[in-house]
Amino acid sequence: MHSAGSSSRFAALVAVVLVFASSAACCRAQLANNFYAGKCGNTSVEAVIQNGVKARLQWEPRIVAGLLHLIFHDCFVQGCDASILLNGPGTEKTAVQNSGMFAYDFIDDVKAELEAACPGVVSCADIIVAATRDAVGMCGGPSYAVQLGRRDGMSSASWMCTDLPAPHVDIPTATAMFAKKGFSSFEMAALMGAHTVGVTHCSVIQERLYNYNGTGAADPSMDPTYAWILQTYACPAGQTFDNIVYLDKPDSILTFDPSYYGMIAEHRGALGVDQALGDDPSTAWMVNFFANSGNFFPIFVQALNKLAAVDVLTGTDGEIRTHCWATN
């Protein structure tokens, strides 16, 4: 006999499957598989992107984290239109929420190569999506198909980045923010799995380590040994350099896998929102599910592809930028 809890969770999973099916149909109506086939002369657009990712990973393995960060912060704000790449005062790139972003130069490099081969054909928005797919697959994650055909946006405003959840947001607030974009809490939990290769900085978790809620002590939800390790080695009090802190286990920081959820289960989530995912009763079971069920990869892919189809510009909307950092 099933418990009420297990029945409600099964119902949630069924609902997610139905949402995925609906979003996939919507995505097919706007975007397409093999969108660039035959549109760039003898050059394979996707091969150029894939080779660029492979080369970059050789000397900057953290690029997978940069690309996942980029796709989320682009698509969650004004849709997947590469608006995060635009330079200028008051653009998304200048927002405090994007202060730790990187991989901009990588997108620019790939775009320059594609422009040389076939000017005005490949959008910056599509490069972000395809490069993220390739990086995930090359770092131990799933290989998956993406639909392309996005066009680039022509505006960017830093104030719109308030749509992005903060590193210490509570789960009810985060769930509401995702719901505004059409995502369930289950999809939110799956997307947060991208933190398996994610990084933060000491300045972001300083309060959790030293003065949680004004107590003068570490956040009690953090494993004391883990808090001591961070305080002693990564983020000692008084240091002047803002060190990087990885969000996953030391032996898995550059591998895309479900071990991030294991860290949360051990109360070793560096970000407040990560640990809250495991502590909140509404999402704690999801952490256990993704950590142990073997279903993280397919559900993550479904959620990421749904994210990559949010408010896309297609057809004659937007433009194909010549340079990703400026409108034409």
C-alpha positions in Angstrom: 0.0 0.0 0.0 1.4 3.4 -1.0 1.8 6.2 1.5 0.2 9.6 0.9 3.7 11.0 0.5 4.8 8.5 -2.1 1.5 9.0 -4.0 1.9 12.8 -4.1 5.5 12.4 -5.3 4.4 10.0 -8.0 1.7 12.5 -9.1 4.4 15.2 -9.2 6.5 13.1 -11.5 3.6 12.4 -13.8 2.8 16.1 -13.9 6.4 16.9 -14.8 6.4 14.3 -17.7 3.2 16.0 -19.0 4.8 19.4 -18.8 8.0 18.2 -20.6 5.9 16.7 -23.4 4.0 20.0 -23.8 7.1 22.1 -23.8 8.8 19.8 -26.3 5.9 20.3 -28.7 6.1 24.0 -28.3 9.9 23.9 -28.8 9.5 22.0 -32.1 7.1 24.6 -33.4 9.7 27.4 -33.0 13.1 25.7 -33.3 14.5 22.8 -35.3 16.9 19.9 -35.3 19.8 20.3 -37.7 18.8 23.9 -38.2 22.1 25.0 -39.7 22.6 22.0 -42.1 23.7 23.4 -45.5 23.5 27.0 -44.3 27.2 27.6 -43.9 28.7 26.3 -47.1 31.0 23.4 -46.5 31.4 24.3 -42.8 29.5 22.4 -40.2 28.3 24.9 -37.7 27.9 22.4 -34.9 31.4 20.9 -35.6 33.0 24.4 -35.2 31.2 24.9 -31.9 32.1 21.4 -30.7 35.8 21.8 -31.7 35.9 25.1 -29.9 34.6 23.6 -26.7 37.0 20.7 -26.9 40.0 23.0 -27.4 39.0 25.3 -24.6 38.5 22.5 -22.2 42.2 21.5 -22.7 43.4 24.6 -20.9 40.3 25.8 -19.0 38.3 22.9 -17.8 36.1 25.2 -15.8 34.5 26.5 -19.0 31.7 23.9 -18.5 30.7 25.8 -15.3 30.9 29.1 -17.2 28.7 28.0 -20.0 26.0 26.5 -17.7 26.1 29.7 -15.7 25.7 31.7 -18.9 22.8 29.8 -20.3 20.8 30.0 -17.1 21.4 33.7 -16.6 20.7 34.4 -20.2 17.5 32.3 -20.6 16.0 33.2 -17.2 16.2 36.9 -18.0 14.2 38.0 -21.0 14.5 34.6 -22.6 17.3 32.9 -24.5 18.4 35.8 -26.7 22.0 36.3 -25.8 21.1 39.7 -24.2 23.6 38.8 -21.4 26.5 39.2 -23.9 25.8 42.8 -24.8 28.3 45.4 -23.5 27.3 48.9 -22.4 26.2 50.8 -19.3 23.1 49.3 -17.6 23.2 46.0 -19.5 22.7 42.6 -17.9 26.4 42.1 -18.0 26.8 44.9 -15.5 24.3 43.6 -13.0 25.6 42.5 -9.6 23.9 39.1 -10.2 26.4 38.5 -13.1 29.5 39.8 -11.5 31.1 36.3 -11.4 30.3 35.3 -14.9 32.9 34.2 -17.4 33.0 32.5 -20.9 32.1 35.7 -22.7 35.4 35.6 -24.6 34.8 32.0 -25.6 31.5 32.8 -27.2 33.1 35.7 -29.0 35.9 33.5 -30.4 33.4 30.9 -31.7 31.3 33.6 -33.2 34.2 35.1 -35.0 35.1 31.8 -36.6 31.6 31.2 -37.8 31.3 34.8 -39.1 34.4 34.2 -41.2 32.8 31.1 -42.7 29.2 32.3 -43.2 28.5 35.9 -42.1 25.1 36.7 -40.6 24.0 33.1 -40.3 24.6 31.8 -36.7 23.1 33.5 -33.7 25.0 34.1 -30.5 22.0 32.7 -28.6 22.4 29.3 -30.4 26.2 29.3 -29.8 25.5 29.5 -26.0 23.0 26.6 -26.2 25.1 24.3 -28.4 28.4 25.0 -26.6 26.7 24.2 -23.2 25.5 20.9 -24.6 29.0 20.0 -25.9 30.7 21.0 -22.6 28.3 19.0 -20.5 28.8 15.9 -22.7 32.6 16.2 -22.7 32.7 16.5 -18.9 31.1 13.2 -18.1 27.5 14.3 -18.5 24.9 13.2 -21.0 25.1 13.6 -24.7 21.9 15.1 -25.9 20.3 16.8 -28.9 19.3 20.5 -29.0 17.1 22.4 -31.3 18.5 25.6 -32.9 17.2 28.6 -34.8 17.2 31.3 -32.1 17.9 34.9 -33.0 19.6 37.5 -30.9 17.9 40.1 -28.8 18.4 43.8 -29.3 18.1 45.1 -25.8 19.6 44.4 -22.4 18.8 45.9 -19.0 20.5 45.2 -15.7 17.3 45.7 -13.7 15.7 42.7 -15.3 18.3 40.5 -13.5 16.2 40.7 -10.4 14.4 37.7 -12.0 17.4 35.6 -11.0 17.3 33.7 -7.6 19.9 34.9 -5.2 22.5 32.4 -3.7 20.8 32.5 -0.3 17.1 32.6 -1.4 14.8 30.3 0.5 13.0 27.4 -1.3 9.5 28.9 -1.3 10.8 32.1 -2.9 13.0 30.2 -5.4 10.0 27.9 -6.3 7.8 31.0 -6.9 10.5 32.6 -9.2 10.8 29.4 -11.2 7.1 29.1 -11.4 6.9 32.5 -13.0 9.0 31.1 -15.8 6.8 28.0 -16.2 9.0 25.6 -14.2 7.9 23.2 -11.4 9.9 22.8 -8.2 11.0 19.4 -9.5 12.5 21.0 -12.7 14.1 23.6 -10.5 15.8 20.9 -8.4 17.0 19.2 -11.6 18.5 22.4 -13.0 20.2 23.2 -9.7 22.2 20.0 -10.4 24.3 22.1 -12.8 26.1 23.1 -9.6 27.9 19.8 -9.8 30.5 21.7 -11.8 29.7 25.1 -10.3 31.8 27.5 -8.3 31.2 30.4 -6.0 33.4 32.8 -4.1 34.2 33.3 -0.4 32.5 36.7 -0.4 29.2 35.0 -1.3 29.3 32.5 1.6 31.1 34.7 4.1 28.0 35.3 6.3 27.2 31.6 6.3 30.7 30.8 7.5 31.2 33.5 10.1 28.1 35.4 11.1 24.9 33.5 10.1 21.9 35.7 10.8 24.1 37.9 13.1 25.0 35.0 15.4 28.8 35.4 15.0 28.9 31.7 14.1 28.5 29.4 11.1 25.2 28.4 9.7 24.1 25.5 11.9 22.7 23.7 8.8 26.2 23.3 7.5 28.2 20.2 8.5 30.7 21.5 11.2 33.6 19.7 9.7 32.9 21.2 6.3 32.5 24.6 7.8 35.9 24.2 9.5 37.6 23.1 6.2 36.2 26.2 4.4 37.2 28.5 7.3 40.6 27.1 7.5 41.7 26.5 3.9 39.4 28.2 1.4 38.1 31.3 3.1 40.1 32.1 6.2 39.0 35.2 8.1 40.7 38.4 7.0 42.0 37.1 3.7 42.2 39.8 1.0 41.8 37.5 -2.0 38.3 36.3 -2.9 39.0 32.6 -3.3 36.9 30.3 -5.5 34.8 27.7 -3.6 33.7 24.6 -5.6 30.1 23.4 -5.0 30.8 19.7 -5.4 33.1 17.1 -3.9 36.8 17.7 -4.4 37.2 14.5 -6.6 34.2 15.5 -8.8 34.5 19.3 -9.3 35.1 19.1 -13.0 32.8 16.1 -13.7 29.1 16.5 -14.5 27.4 13.9 -12.3 24.8 13.7 -9.5 27.3 13.9 -6.6 26.2 17.5 -5.9 23.1 16.1 -4.4 25.2 13.8 -2.2 27.0 16.9 -0.9 23.6 18.4 0.0 22.5 15.2 1.8 25.7 15.4 3.8 24.9 19.0 4.8 27.9 20.2 2.7 26.0 22.6 0.4 28.2 25.7 0.1 25.4 28.1 -1.0 22.5 28.7 1.2 20.0 27.8 -1.5 21.8 24.5 -2.2 21.5 23.4 1.4 17.9 24.7 1.6 17.1 22.4 -1.3 18.0 19.4 0.9 16.5 20.8 4.1 13.1 22.0 2.9 10.5 19.3 3.3 9.0 20.1 -0.1 12.3 19.4 -2.0 14.3 17.2 0.3 12.9 14.0 -1.4 14.0 15.4 -4.7 17.6 15.6 -3.5 17.5 12.0 -2.5 15.8 11.0 -5.8 18.5 12.7 -8.0 21.3 11.4 -5.8 20.3 7.8 -5.8 17.8 7.0 -8.6 20.0 7.2 -11.7 17.5 9.5 -13.3 19.3 12.8 -13.0 20.7 12.9 -16.5 17.5 12.5 -18.5 15.5 14.8 -16.3 18.2 17.5 -16.3 18.4 17.4 -20.1 14.6 17.8 -20.4 14.6 20.7 -18.0 17.6 22.4 -19.6 16.1 22.1 -23.1 12.9 23.5 -21.8 14.9 26.4 -20.3 16.7 26.9 -23.7 13.3 27.4 -25.4 12.0 30.1 -23.0 10.8 33.2 -24.9 13.1 32.6 -27.9 13.2 34.9 -30.9 12.8 33.1 -34.2 11.9 33.9 -37.8 12.3 37.6 -38.4 12.3 38.7 -34.8 15.5 40.0 -33.3 18.7 39.8 -35.5 21.8 37.8 -36.1 24.5 39.9 -34.5 27.9 40.3 -36.3 29.6 40.6 -32.9 28.0 39.0 -29.8 28.8 42.0 -27.6 27.0 44.6 -29.7 23.8 44.9 -31.7 24.2 45.5 -35.4 
